[in-house]
Amino acid sequence: MRFMIIIKSTPEFEAETAPQSPDEKLMAAMADYHEELAKAGVLLDGSGLQPSRKGWRIHYAGQKRTVIDGPFTESKELIAGFTTIQVRSREEALEWSRRYPNPVGENASAVIEVRQLYELDDFEPGAQVERFRQIDALSQA
C-alpha cells in the first residue's frame, strides 16, 4: 500500500521571495525521519516544492485549456512538499505519519495530510489497466 504524506503550505512559505537558509534543527529532524523511512525500506520519494508563484495551473473547459500562473492565494490549500511511502497497512502508514517532524518547526502550527494512492489492482481488469501495468514495467526498467 502506498501513501502520500502531504505537507500543507503556509503563508510565510508562499511569501518567500528568495531561497531561505534552512533551519538546521528542522533539516536535521527531516533528514533523520527520512533516513529512518529509508532504512525501514518504506521510503519511495520525498521532496519540497517551490512556492506557488513559480508554478501554474491548467484549467479545463471542455477541450479548451487555459494556463493560470501562480501565485495562488489560499496557502492552506497548497502543498509545500510530500513524502511517499509503501507499507503493509493503513495502521503502519498512520504510525509513520504520526512520527513526521513538524514541517514548520517544533512550536509552530502546521498540517500534514495523508492519502492512500490507488493501485492498479483497485480497478476492474481491462485493456487500459493492463496498458498502465506495461507503462509501470517500462518505468521500472
Buried (B, 14 or more C-beta within 10 A) or exposed (E): EBBBBBBBBBEEBBEEEEEEEEEEEBEEBBEEBBEEBEEEEBBBEBEEBEBBBEBEEEEEEEEEEEEEEBEBEEBEEBBBBBBBBBBEEEEBBEEBBEEBBBBBEEEEEBEBEBEEEEEEEEEEEEEEEEEEEEEEEEEEE
